[in-house]
Amino acid sequence: MGAVISYFRSLLGQRDLRILILGLDGAGKTTILYRLQAGEVVTTIPTIGFNVEQVTYKNLTFQVWDLGGQTSIRPYWRCYYSNTDAIIYVVDSCDKDRLGISKQELVSMLEEEELKKSVLMILANKQDIPQAMNVAEIYSALGLDALKDRVFQIFKTSALKGDGLDEAMEWLSNALVSNK
């Protein structure tokens, strides 16, 4: 066990991995954060500002920053981009009306120099709701086929049920180890 931890530390260095959870308000970012951190759904309110939690997945420790997604807060996301190893971008799969805004925010964010080397994981959340768009529809609507020179993946998830989060975190852990 100690050898495995030493192996990951030698690959990743001693610092915690820094991950930002971003997306529009109501997408499920805070619910996902606390599902990952506490293993259960907790009652949340809209995030004004940010939440920071330490999440351990297998032998990796992540410092996860959950930033509010309201229109007035989004311009301040860039204040948190420095030293970010990965971005978890959460999309409300039922919010067809704001998918264009979600795409604009994602594209704008990915153009930032400080995030050029960050791994991107997109969570198509709320897949447990019958009217949810499927992953292929969200992939297309976000224009992900245009992403070049970026390690990324999209996953269908349900923060409330926990569906898809283990697979997503497994991929993210492997991508972060490979990206170093």
Beta strands, then each sheet from edge to edge (+ up, - down):
strand 1: 17-22
strand 2: 50-57
strand 3: 60-67
strand 4: 86-92
strand 5: 119-125
strand 6: 152-156
sheet 1: 2+ 3- 1- 4- 5- 6-
end
